[in-house]
Amino acid sequence: MNAADLRDLSLDQLQDQLIKLKKEQFNLRFQQASGQLENTARFRQVRRDIARIKTIAAEKRRKGEN
């Protein structure tokens, strides 16, 4: 996910994406704990995507966009 694509989404769509990524992060933590995680780089990618969504959502709220 890149920032340009995320900026085109509404706040509701960003919130949906955030929930989806948080669920994925939760599942990745369980996979790691049980030793089943194969793609460890996905952790970092998901964490950064979450931060990117939160940043863009905060910018949109400051501007008063929906």
Buried (B, 14 or more C-beta within 10 A) or exposed (E): BEEEEBEEBEEEEBEEBBEEBEEBBEEBEEBEEEEEBEEEEBBEBBEEBBEBBEEBBEEBEEEEEE
